[in-house]
Amino acid sequence: MSGSRWTRRNPRPWWWWWWGEPEPEPEPEPEPEPEPEEPQSIVGVDLMKNENAIAHKTNKYESRKLVLRRGNTFKVQFTLSRQLNKEKHALNIEFRRGSAPSFTQGTRFECLIERRAVRDWEWPGHIDSINGKVVEASVEIPVDVPVGQYELTAELVNLRTGEETTKNLTENEVVIIFNPWNKYDDVHLENDEERREYILSENGLMWAGSYTNYFTWRWDYAQFESSSLEAALFLLDRYNLGAQLRRNPIHVSRTLATMVNANDNDGGILVGNWSGDYTGGTPPTAWSGSGAILEQYWRTKRAVKWAQCWVFGGTLTSVLRTLGIPARPLTNFASAHDTDASRSIDTYYDRNWNRISYLTSDSIWNYHVWVEAWMERLDLRGSYGGWQAVDATPQEPSPHSPVFTLGPAPVAAVKEGKNMKYDVEFVVSEVNADEKEYLQQRDSSFKLVYSNTYTVGKKISTKSVGSQDRNDITLTYKYKEGTLAERIALEGGNNLPPTDMFIDIVPASNVLIGQALKADIVVKSTASAQRTVDYVVKIRPVTYAGSLGPLLKEISDHTSVAPNATVTVPVTVMPEDYITKVKDQLLVQIQVFATVRETEATFIDTDTFRFRTPDIDVVLVGGGNTMRVGQTSQVKASFRNPLNLSLSNVRWYIEGSGLTDPKVFTGRTVAPGGMAEAIFDIVPKNAIEPTRTLTVSFESNILETIMGQGTFNVVQ
């Protein structure tokens, strides 16, 4: 019925007629816009000092700064504002040294964590773990990084935009040093016992006196004290040692040898003094370690007074070990000081056997201490790595630079007599020069009357690894005396024809200061006929460096010696003749000049004698030998005065790494034959090493160089 008027034009459901039009449905509310993300940021950085110090074997350092060994990995922990998305962000650490750090100059480096390091100044790193907002990462320090102090900054990098967010660390200073544990470092030392001795050991010995009558200096290196580290770094900065040279232990050790002495007015540590007058400073014999020296130098930035060779040697050993270079002091007895590089020690006498000072510039020291440092020598052709002689004692300016320094001189080159860098020639003379004596004739000319190829370089000594024994290393410096190899190494010596007469000085041993000095002059003949020998005996105080004091006794006489016979001439010096004249190390030189009338042959013998001093007893008051960290223990030091004279101007010096800062105390006058005593309060600082040593030394108006040690257990 299309077209009918009943057709529905707007059909509605049946209920519409009853309910009407329904309410329109409300429009859905729009979804809220998501809030923008806060920028990712670094909240904090933990350098994990304790864990890294143990891993790098630097946990003994007292510094608040983290000390790291190059060639090792160290860990760092980042706390971020939210969990790291490695697709969006990356982490960096920058190392900066100096006032104007530069990538190209070797004073600025960047560790790229989880990204490829391509350029020379970029170091690799990787993420170890991500735990919520905390990221733990490892940084690989290259094995040839310049040693020194660096400031660290942490960076968060937006990988899409390249934008960096920087976080400055609260404690952001780290020190990077050499690493003898890493086989690719130039100071690598294979043997673990030697590493413990020459890097980690804080106490040592140096030998002194003469090769026939020697004693030991006990020395506290204090290489892990905060002031020792700061002083060593300051020396490199004050010398302005460049970054590229800091990569190499050759240049670092030479710089330290230069700067340990202050005789070039370069702002170094110690001033040498051999005058006997120590006004205005500390007598060299009073030092028992490097701690007091380095603390004073770092605090004042001024040179410390006074030093002699073992003080220079002990201090140089300390700063080398502080920066990670294996080092040990040694003593060369009868050590030559050759001023003209002639490889001979020339002494001129007038007709009365008095030394002519203005003609005699060479000398033979009773002993001399220098240091050996262990390193590769890739700058030289041949196998010259290993122990190198380095010396801070200001003897002669180096021909390789116009300053008072020596080394590093390869010990292997010294043995071969090869003149190469640095300063090998001087060391060759020190250990192997010939001794030549010239006597003035009636026409004022000089005649060579005596030559000895055996005098110089005796019992070269250093501390044995892991014990207090003396290790004789003479044959590492020269071939056996008198062999063809030894003569070739020295390039020949002008020896006089052999004689049939021999002379020897035999002093009494173990003579306590205050007792009579006795010696025998032994004259032996292998001639077939009787000989008459004119002799002069001269006895004087002598410094360890060979400077003679006033005459104590002189004997001029003659003796007849039957064929193949021996004659002994006794000599005695009473206490009243020497007691106020011997100084420093209580050394006396006995010298005999003899001429055979029948043959006009002349021969000379010299011996150096040292009086024994009492040892200082160092014990805990109340007995036992255990101290507790942070608690006060009382230590008593004492000895008996062996003289019939009072000891005044008394000073006690104490030093002990881990136990106490270096201290000086004024003591009471000690009566003749009385007890010298002092009591000190000691508060141990840590128990990293369970056994610690306290060194005590004593100085007075007459008696000097008296020392003692106490060894104590330290517990928490």
C-alpha positions in Angstrom: 0.0 0.0 0.0 2.6 2.3 -1.0 1.2 5.8 -1.3 -1.5 5.2 1.4 -1.9 8.0 3.9 -1.4 5.5 6.7 2.3 5.0 5.7 4.7 5.6 8.7 7.1 8.4 8.0 8.8 8.4 11.5 8.3 5.1 13.1 9.0 5.0 16.9 9.1 2.1 19.3 5.8 1.4 21.1 7.1 2.6 24.4 7.7 6.0 23.1 4.0 6.9 23.3 4.1 6.2 27.1 7.7 7.3 28.2 8.5 9.9 25.7 11.9 10.8 24.2 14.9 9.3 26.2 17.6 11.5 27.7 20.6 12.0 25.4 23.7 10.0 26.5 26.5 12.3 27.8 29.6 12.8 25.7 32.6 10.8 27.0 35.2 13.0 28.8 38.5 13.3 27.0 41.5 11.2 28.3 43.9 13.4 30.4 47.2 14.4 28.7 50.2 12.3 30.2 52.4 14.4 32.5 55.9 15.1 30.9 58.8 13.0 32.3 61.2 14.7 34.6 64.7 14.9 33.0 67.0 11.9 34.1 69.8 13.1 36.4 72.6 11.8 38.7 71.6 12.0 42.3 74.8 10.7 43.8 78.1 8.9 43.1 80.0 6.5 45.5 83.6 5.8 44.6 83.5 2.7 46.9 86.7 3.7 48.6 87.1 0.7 50.9 86.4 -1.9 48.3 88.6 -0.2 45.7 91.5 0.4 48.1 91.6 -3.3 49.1 91.5 -4.4 45.4 94.3 -1.9 44.5 96.4 -2.8 47.6 96.2 0.9 48.7 94.2 0.4 51.9 97.2 1.4 54.0 97.1 5.0 52.8 95.9 7.3 55.5 94.7 9.9 52.9 91.0 10.7 52.6 91.6 10.5 48.8 91.1 7.3 46.9 94.5 5.9 45.7 94.3 3.8 42.6 97.0 1.8 40.7 97.1 2.2 37.0 96.3 -0.9 34.9 93.6 -1.9 37.4 89.8 -1.7 37.2 88.0 0.3 39.9 84.3 0.3 40.7 81.9 3.2 41.0 78.3 3.4 42.0 75.8 5.9 40.5 72.4 6.7 42.0 70.0 8.1 39.4 66.7 9.9 39.6 65.1 6.8 38.1 66.2 3.5 36.5 68.6 3.9 33.7 67.4 3.2 30.2 70.5 2.3 28.2 68.7 3.0 25.0 68.3 6.7 26.0 71.1 7.5 28.4 74.8 6.7 29.0 77.2 7.4 31.8 80.7 9.0 31.7 83.4 9.8 34.2 85.9 12.5 33.5 89.4 12.7 35.1 91.0 16.1 35.1 94.4 17.2 36.4 95.8 20.7 36.8 94.3 24.1 36.2 93.7 23.8 32.5 93.0 20.1 31.8 93.3 19.1 28.1 92.6 15.9 26.3 95.5 16.4 23.9 98.0 17.3 26.6 97.3 14.2 28.7 95.7 16.0 31.6 92.1 15.1 30.9 90.6 11.7 30.3 87.1 10.4 29.8 85.7 6.9 30.7 82.9 5.9 28.4 80.8 3.3 30.1 79.2 0.7 27.8 80.5 2.6 24.8 83.5 2.0 22.6 86.7 4.0 23.5 88.4 5.1 20.3 90.6 8.2 21.0 93.7 8.2 23.1 92.1 10.0 26.0 89.1 7.7 26.2 89.0 4.8 28.7 86.7 1.7 28.5 84.1 0.9 31.2 81.1 -1.3 31.6 78.0 -1.7 33.7 78.2 -4.5 36.3 74.6 -4.3 37.5 71.4 -2.1 37.5 69.3 -2.4 40.7 66.4 0.1 40.4 67.9 3.5 40.4 71.4 2.3 41.3 74.0 1.5 38.7 77.3 -0.2 39.5 80.0 0.1 36.9 83.7 -0.7 36.4 86.3 1.7 35.0 89.5 0.3 33.3 92.5 2.5 34.0 95.1 2.2 31.2 98.5 1.0 32.3 100.4 4.0 31.0 98.3 6.8 32.5 100.3 9.7 33.9 100.6 9.5 37.6 99.2 12.2 39.8 96.1 13.6 41.4 92.9 13.9 39.4 89.5 15.5 40.0 86.5 13.5 38.9 83.2 14.5 37.4 80.3 12.2 36.6 78.2 12.8 33.4 74.8 11.5 32.2 74.6 11.8 28.4 71.3 11.9 26.4 72.1 9.6 23.5 69.5 11.3 21.2 70.5 14.9 21.8 74.1 14.6 23.0 73.2 16.8 26.0 75.3 16.2 29.1 74.2 16.5 32.7 77.2 16.9 35.0 77.4 15.8 38.7 80.3 17.2 40.7 81.4 14.7 43.3 81.7 15.8 47.0 84.9 13.8 47.4 86.1 13.9 43.9 89.9 13.6 44.2 91.7 10.4 43.3 95.4 9.7 43.0 96.7 7.3 40.3 100.1 5.7 41.0 102.4 3.1 39.4 101.4 -0.6 39.6 104.2 -3.2 40.2 101.5 -5.9 40.3 100.6 -5.4 36.6 102.9 -7.1 34.2 102.4 -4.4 31.6 103.5 -1.6 33.9 107.1 -0.5 33.5 107.6 -1.0 37.3 106.3 -4.6 37.3 108.0 -6.8 39.9 107.3 -10.5 39.5 108.0 -11.8 43.0 105.3 -11.2 45.6 107.6 -11.3 48.6 109.8 -8.6 46.9 106.6 -6.5 46.3 105.8 -6.7 50.0 109.3 -5.7 50.9 109.9 -2.9 48.4 106.4 -1.4 48.2 104.4 -2.3 51.2 107.0 -2.6 54.0 107.0 0.5 56.2 110.2 -0.2 58.1 113.7 -0.9 57.0 117.5 -0.9 57.7 120.5 1.0 56.3 124.0 0.1 57.1 126.6 2.6 58.3 130.1 2.8 59.9 132.9 1.1 57.9 133.1 -2.2 56.1 135.1 -3.7 59.0 132.9 -2.2 61.8 129.4 -1.5 60.7 126.0 -0.9 62.3 122.5 -0.3 61.2 120.2 2.8 60.9 116.6 1.8 61.5 114.3 3.8 59.3 110.5 4.3 59.3 109.5 5.0 55.7 105.9 6.3 56.5 105.1 6.0 52.8 101.3 5.7 53.5 100.9 8.7 55.7 98.7 11.5 54.2 101.6 14.0 54.3 103.9 11.6 52.5 101.5 11.2 49.6 100.8 15.0 49.4 104.5 15.8 49.5 105.3 13.3 46.7 102.6 14.7 44.5 103.7 18.3 45.4 107.2 17.5 44.3 106.1 16.5 40.8 103.9 19.6 40.6 106.6 22.0 41.9 109.1 20.6 39.4 106.4 21.1 36.7 106.8 17.6 35.4 104.8 17.3 32.2 102.0 14.7 31.7 103.9 12.7 29.1 106.9 12.3 31.4 104.7 11.3 34.3 103.8 8.1 32.3 107.4 6.9 32.8 109.1 5.9 36.0 112.4 6.9 34.5 111.5 10.6 34.6 109.4 10.4 37.8 112.3 8.8 39.7 114.8 11.3 38.4 112.5 14.2 39.3 112.1 12.8 42.9 115.9 12.4 43.2 116.3 16.0 42.1 113.6 17.4 44.4 114.4 15.4 47.6 117.4 17.7 48.0 117.0 21.5 48.1 120.5 22.4 47.1 119.5 23.8 43.7 117.1 26.3 45.4 114.3 24.5 43.5 112.0 24.1 46.5 113.1 20.6 47.4 112.7 18.8 50.7 116.1 18.5 52.5 119.2 20.7 52.9 122.5 18.8 53.2 124.9 19.7 55.9 128.3 18.1 56.6 129.8 20.9 58.7 129.1 19.4 62.2 127.2 22.6 63.1 123.4 21.8 63.0 122.1 25.0 64.5 118.7 26.0 63.2 117.6 22.5 62.4 117.6 18.8 63.4 121.0 16.9 63.4 121.0 14.3 60.7 121.7 11.6 63.2 118.4 12.5 65.1 116.1 11.5 62.2 114.8 7.9 62.5 112.3 8.1 59.6 110.7 10.0 56.8 107.4 10.8 58.5 108.6 13.9 60.4 110.5 15.2 57.5 107.7 14.9 55.0 105.0 16.2 57.4 107.1 19.3 58.1 107.8 19.9 54.4 104.2 19.5 53.4 103.0 21.7 56.2 105.5 24.6 55.6 106.4 24.1 51.9 109.9 25.0 52.9 113.1 22.9 53.0 113.9 20.9 56.1 117.2 21.2 57.8 119.5 19.0 58.0 120.3 15.9 56.1 123.2 13.6 55.1 123.2 10.6 52.7 121.1 8.1 54.7 118.5 10.8 55.4 118.3 11.6 51.6 118.2 7.9 50.9 115.5 7.0 53.4 113.3 9.9 52.2 113.8 9.2 48.5 112.8 5.5 49.2 109.7 6.8 50.9 108.4 9.0 48.1 109.3 6.4 45.4 107.3 3.7 47.3 104.5 6.2 47.9 104.0 6.6 44.2 104.2 2.9 43.5 107.8 2.5 42.4 109.6 -0.5 44.1 112.6 1.0 46.0 115.3 0.0 48.5 118.2 1.9 50.0 121.7 0.4 49.9 125.1 1.2 51.5 128.3 1.3 49.6 131.2 1.0 52.0 134.5 2.9 51.0 132.5 4.8 48.5 134.5 7.0 46.1 133.6 10.6 45.3 135.3 11.2 42.0 135.1 14.9 41.1 136.8 14.7 37.7 135.4 11.5 36.2 138.9 9.9 36.0 137.8 6.7 37.7 140.6 7.2 40.2 140.7 8.8 43.6 143.8 11.0 43.8 145.3 12.2 47.1 148.3 14.5 47.4 150.6 14.7 50.5 153.4 16.9 51.5 156.7 15.3 52.6 155.4 14.9 56.2 152.4 12.9 55.0 149.9 15.8 55.5 147.1 15.9 53.0 147.3 18.9 50.7 143.7 20.0 50.7 143.8 22.4 47.7 145.1 19.7 45.4 142.9 16.9 46.7 139.3 17.3 45.6 138.5 13.5 45.4 137.6 11.6 48.5 136.6 8.2 49.8 133.6 8.2 52.1 133.5 5.6 54.8 130.1 4.7 53.4 127.5 6.3 51.2 123.8 5.5 50.9 121.8 5.7 47.7 118.6 4.1 46.5 117.7 1.5 43.9 114.4 1.7 42.0 113.0 -1.1 39.9 111.9 -0.3 36.3 112.2 -1.1 32.6 114.7 0.9 30.6 113.2 0.8 27.1 115.0 4.0 26.3 118.3 2.1 26.2 119.6 -0.5 23.8 120.2 -3.7 25.5 118.9 -5.4 28.6 119.3 -2.7 31.2 115.9 -3.0 33.0 115.8 -4.0 36.7 117.4 -2.2 39.5 118.5 1.4 38.8 120.7 3.6 41.1 119.1 6.9 42.0 120.6 9.3 44.5 119.3 12.5 46.0 122.5 13.3 48.0 123.9 16.5 46.4 127.4 15.4 45.5 128.0 16.6 42.0 125.8 18.2 39.3 124.6 15.7 36.8 126.2 16.0 33.3 122.7 15.2 31.9 121.1 18.2 33.6 122.7 21.1 35.6 121.2 20.0 39.0 122.3 17.9 41.9 120.8 14.5 41.1 121.8 11.0 40.0 120.1 8.4 38.0 118.3 6.3 37.2 121.6 4.5 36.4 121.2 0.9 35.3 123.1 -1.3 37.7 123.9 -3.7 34.9 125.6 -0.9 33.0 127.6 0.1 36.1 128.9 -3.5 36.3 130.0 -3.3 32.6 131.6 0.1 33.1 129.5 1.6 30.3 129.0 5.4 30.4 125.3 5.8 29.6 122.4 7.8 31.0 121.8 8.6 33.6 125.0 9.3 35.5 126.4 5.7 35.2 130.0 7.1 35.1 129.8 8.5 38.6 128.5 5.3 40.0 131.2 3.3 38.3 133.8 5.4 40.2 131.8 5.1 43.5 132.0 1.3 43.5 135.2 0.6 41.6 137.6 3.5 41.3 141.3 3.0 41.9 143.0 4.7 44.8 146.2 6.6 44.0 148.5 8.5 46.5 151.0 11.1 45.4 153.9 12.3 47.6 155.6 15.6 47.2 159.3 15.4 46.3 162.1 17.7 47.3 161.8 19.6 43.9 158.0 20.1 44.7 156.9 17.6 42.1 154.7 14.7 42.9 155.4 11.1 42.6 152.9 8.3 42.5 153.9 6.2 45.5 150.9 4.0 46.1 148.1 2.6 44.1 145.4 0.2 45.3 142.7 -1.3 43.1 140.9 -3.0 46.0 140.1 -0.1 48.3 136.8 1.2 46.8 133.4 -0.4 46.9 133.2 -2.8 49.8 130.3 -4.9 51.1 127.5 -3.1 49.2 124.6 -3.9 51.5 120.8 -3.8 51.6 118.1 -5.4 53.7 117.2 -8.9 52.9 113.7 -9.7 51.7 111.5 -10.6 54.7 114.2 -10.5 57.3 116.6 -8.2 59.2 119.7 -9.8 57.6 122.3 -7.9 55.5 122.1 -8.8 51.8 125.5 -8.3 50.1 124.9 -7.2 46.5 128.5 -6.1 45.7 128.7 -8.5 42.7 125.7 -6.9 41.0 127.7 -3.7 40.8 131.1 -5.0 39.8 133.0 -8.2 39.0 135.1 -9.8 41.6 138.1 -7.6 42.5 141.3 -8.4 40.7 139.6 -10.4 37.9 140.2 -9.6 34.3 136.6 -8.7 33.8 136.8 -6.2 36.7 139.9 -4.5 35.2 138.3 -4.4 31.7 135.1 -2.9 33.2 137.2 -0.2 34.8 139.3 0.2 31.6 142.5 -0.7 33.3 144.4 0.7 36.3 148.0 1.8 36.7 149.3 -0.5 39.5 152.7 -0.2 41.0 155.0 -3.3 41.0 154.2 -5.8 43.7 156.0 -5.4 47.0 157.4 -8.0 49.5 156.1 -6.0 52.5 152.5 -5.8 53.7 150.8 -3.7 56.4 147.5 -4.1 58.1 145.6 -2.3 60.8 143.7 -4.5 63.2 141.5 -2.5 65.6 139.9 -4.0 68.6 136.2 -4.8 68.1 133.1 -4.0 70.1 134.6 -1.1 72.0 132.0 0.9 74.0 132.3 4.6 73.8 134.1 5.8 76.9 136.6 2.9 76.8 140.2 3.0 75.5 140.7 2.5 71.7 143.3 -0.1 71.0 144.7 -1.3 67.6 147.6 -3.3 66.3 149.7 -2.2 63.3 150.8 -5.5 61.7 153.9 -5.4 59.4 154.6 -8.6 57.5 157.6 -9.3 55.3 158.0 -12.0 52.7 161.5 -10.8 51.7 164.5 -13.0 52.0 166.5 -10.2 53.7 165.9 -8.0 56.8 163.9 -4.9 56.1 163.8 -1.6 58.0 160.4 0.2 57.8 159.9 3.8 58.7 156.2 4.5 59.6 153.9 7.3 60.6 150.6 6.5 62.4 147.9 9.2 62.4 144.7 8.9 64.3 141.9 11.4 63.8 138.1 11.7 64.1 136.5 11.4 60.7 133.1 12.0 59.4 131.4 9.3 57.4 132.0 11.5 54.3 135.8 11.4 54.9 136.4 14.8 56.4 139.2 14.6 59.0 139.1 16.2 62.5 141.9 17.3 64.8 144.8 14.9 65.4 144.2 12.6 68.3 147.5 10.8 68.2 150.6 10.6 65.9 153.4 8.1 66.1 156.6 8.4 64.0 159.0 5.5 64.4 160.7 2.6 62.6 160.9 -1.1 63.1 163.1 -3.9 61.8 161.5 -6.9 60.3 163.4 -10.2 59.9 163.0 -12.3 56.7 159.6 -13.8 56.4 158.6 -12.4 59.8 155.8 -10.3 61.3 156.1 -7.4 63.7 153.1 -5.9 65.6 153.1 -2.3 66.9 150.3 -1.7 69.5 148.5 1.7 69.5 146.2 3.0 72.3 144.1 6.2 72.5 142.7 6.9 76.0 139.1 8.2 76.5 140.2 11.6 77.7 142.0 12.1 74.4 139.0 11.5 72.2 135.8 11.8 74.1 135.0 15.5 73.3 136.4 15.4 69.8 134.6 12.5 68.1 131.2 13.6 66.8 128.3 12.4 64.8 128.7 8.7 64.3 131.7 8.3 66.6 134.1 7.4 63.8 137.9 7.4 64.1 140.3 7.0 61.2 143.6 5.2 61.7 146.1 5.7 58.9 149.6 4.3 58.5 152.2 5.5 56.0 155.3 3.3 55.7 158.5 3.3 53.6 161.0 0.5 53.3 164.5 1.9 53.5 166.1 -0.8 51.4 163.7 -0.6 48.4 162.1 2.8 48.9 158.8 1.1 48.4 155.9 3.0 50.0 152.6 1.6 51.2 149.6 3.0 53.0 146.8 1.5 54.9 143.7 3.1 56.3 141.0 1.8 58.6 137.9 3.4 60.1 136.8 2.5 63.6 133.5 3.1 65.2 132.8 3.1 68.9 129.8 1.1 70.0 126.9 2.9 71.7 124.4 1.4 74.2 121.1 0.3 72.7 117.9 1.9 73.9 115.4 -0.5 75.4 111.8 0.3 74.3 109.1 -1.5 76.3 105.5 -1.0 77.4 105.1 0.3 81.0 103.5 -2.5 83.0 104.8 -5.3 80.7 103.4 -7.1 77.7 103.6 -6.0 74.1 100.0 -5.4 73.0 98.4 -2.0 72.2 94.8 -1.3 71.4 93.6 1.1 68.6 92.4 4.4 70.0 93.6 3.7 73.6 96.6 5.2 75.3 99.6 3.0 76.0 102.7 4.2 77.8 106.1 3.3 76.4 109.4 3.6 78.3 112.7 4.2 76.6 116.0 3.8 78.6 119.7 3.1 78.5 122.7 3.6 80.8 125.1 6.5 80.2 128.5 4.8 79.6 130.5 8.0 80.1 132.1 9.6 83.2 130.5 12.8 82.0 127.0 14.2 82.2 124.8 14.3 79.1 122.9 17.6 78.7 120.8 19.2 75.9 118.9 15.9 75.8 116.4 15.3 73.0 114.3 12.2 72.4 112.8 11.5 69.0 110.0 8.9 68.4 108.5 7.7 65.1 106.3 4.8 64.2 103.9 4.4 61.2 100.4 3.5 62.4 101.3 4.1 66.0 102.0 7.8 66.3 102.9 11.0 64.5 106.6 11.9 64.8 107.4 13.7 68.0 110.3 15.3 69.8 110.7 15.6 73.6 113.1 17.4 75.8 114.8 15.2 78.4 116.5 15.6 81.7 120.3 15.8 82.1 121.8 12.4 82.6 124.4 11.9 85.4 127.7 10.1 84.7 126.9 6.4 84.6 123.2 7.2 85.3 120.1 6.0 83.5 118.6 8.0 80.7 114.8 7.4 80.8 111.7 8.8 79.1 108.0 7.8 79.0 105.8 8.5 76.0 102.0 8.2 75.5 101.2 6.2 72.3 97.7 6.0 70.8 97.7 3.5 67.9 95.9 4.8 64.8 94.9 1.6 63.1 95.4 -2.2 63.1 95.8 -2.7 59.3 99.2 -4.2 60.2 98.9 -6.3 63.3 102.6 -5.7 64.2 104.0 -2.2 64.4 107.5 -0.8 65.2 108.3 2.3 67.3 111.7 3.8 66.7 113.3 6.0 69.4 116.5 8.0 69.0 118.6 10.0 71.5 120.7 13.1 71.1 122.8 15.1 73.6 125.8 17.4 73.9 128.2 14.5 73.7 126.5 11.3 72.9 124.7 11.1 69.5 123.3 8.4 67.3 121.8 6.2 70.0 118.8 4.3 68.8 116.4 1.6 69.8 113.2 -0.1 68.6 110.2 -1.7 70.2 107.9 -4.1 68.3 104.3 -4.3 69.4 101.1 -6.1 68.5 98.1 -3.8 67.7 94.5 -4.9 68.1 91.1 -3.2 67.6 
